[in-house]
């Protein structure tokens, strides 16, 4: 029987550690529930949607043309991935200048 008593004592200590501070703190500090705020996503313009579509399809088209798994990888990187990366970098930089003004 002493094993069950020890387990019950550990459970009571555990409950006391976690629940007594909660019970005593309720009367001292009543917190107001925060209102739920839903952030709306910005609407994507037609130009932005077109840029995303081109960013997906341009590397796929250049993979089909250059076949980098059979030939050299460098032309594919320069012509396939390079323009997409440069375009999005420029967009990111220009957007940063627009928001700071």
C-alpha positions, 0 to 999 in steps of 0.5 A: 500500500505504501507505493500507492500512497507515494504516487498519490502524494506526488500527484497532490504535490504536482497539482499544488505546484501548478494549480494553487498559483492560478487560483490565488492569482485570479483575484489579484490581476484580472486580465481583459481578454484580447480582441481577435485581430485578423490580418487581411492579406494584401490583394495581388495585382494583375502585374504581380500575378503575371510576374509570379506565373512567369517566375514559375514557367520561365525556369521550366521552359529553360530546363526543357531547352537547355537540359542541364542534366545532360549538358553544362549547368552554367547556361541554364543558371545564367538564362533560366534562373538568373533573370528571375532572381534579378527581377525579384531582387529589383522588385524587393528593393523598389518596394523597400524604397516605396515604403520608406517614402 
